[in-house]
Amino acid sequence: MIDIGVVHYRIRLSGGELEARWYSTRLDAKACGTGLAKGDTSNGFPGAYEITYYYPDGTVSAELDLKIEQSGEVFDLYYMKEGKVLLTGVGIETEDGLVGGYRKIV
């Protein structure tokens, strides 16, 4: 099965962090996980973050570096570990956050 997913990021009111809600086809159950990214949100979503994702049961799924780049209305998403891109995606901004789709690099 192809590992594809969807994610929704929101900037925390306190700033400097993104909250994530995500789902991937690799999960056994149809339930969403969460995540918390730390970085500079002073310019909105674009930037570099350290993010920890959690499975629906609260256990750690992954600790990654997340880079979000904006090009017009579209955001490019790069999920990396030790400088190597593991997943890539695209997103668009909505009224209450940034929604994106992603897939594993083959």
C-alpha positions, 0 to 999 in steps of 0.5 A: 500500500502507498503511504499517503497522509493528510495533515492540518497545522494550526499556529498556537496563540502563544506563538512559536509552535504549530499544533498538528492533526494527521492521518496516514494510510499506514495506520491500522485504525481510522483515527488521527494522530497529533503533533507539536512543532517548535520554531519561529511562527512570526512570519506565519507557517513558512520556516524550519521546525522540530516536530514530534508526531504522536499516534492516536494512542499518544505514543511517539510516532516520529521526531522529524525536522519540518521545513515549510516553504511558501510559493504563492498560495502553495506551501511545500512541505519537507519532512527530514531526519538528519538532513535527509528528506523522508516525506514530501508534501504540499499544502494550502492555507485555510481560515484556521490553519494549513492543510496538506497532503504528503507521501513517503519518498520512494 
